Amino acid sequence: MSPPVLAVHGALSRGVLAITVLVSLAVLFAPGDDVPSSPPGVDKLVHLALFAALALAGRWAGVRTPTLAALLVGYAVVSEVVQAVAPLQRSGSVADGLADVLGIALGLAAWAGISRARSSR
């Protein structure tokens, strides 16, 4: 049995989800001047890792997979549209959106693997 602090639906899991969402808001909607320069492709890895973290945190907090996947894909699309049209000096990108969706899939797959490993113990 897992320690209470790591329990699914526990206060810690909901807190981690809230913090992960706040971090995602800062990363996705920071003005372009606040975004550090990086080698090509690094932004895709950031998108992938961010959405994988959102998926993992969401599942840990107890959000059902279909609901979470739909919400996160919607969030990915909205974030790219906002970056494209808002005066943030950012640009929306289909490639970033695809990295977001891949991150969601990887995060959900990782959670499924964690769940299988926990249930087999």
C-alpha positions, 0 to 999 in steps of 0.5 A: 500500500502506498504511503498516505502522502502519495495517495491518488486524490490526496491533498499533495496530488491536488497541490502538485496539479495546481502548481503544475498548471501555474508553471504551465501558465507562466511558461506558455504565456510569458511575454517573448522578452521573458523567454530565454534564447535556446538552441533550435528544438529545445522549445519542443522539448519544453512543450513535451515535458510540460504537457507530460507533467500536466498529464501525470499530475492530473492523473495523480490528482484523480482526473479521469483519462478521457476528461484529462486528455480532452482538457489538455488537448484543448489547452494546447490548442488554446495556448498556441492560438493565444500565442499567435494572436495576443500581443505577447511577442510569441508565435503559435506553432503547429509543431509546438502543439504536436509536441504538447499532444505527444507530451500528453500521450507520454504522460498518460502512458507513464501513468498507466505504467505506474498504475500497472506496476502498483497494482501488480505489487 
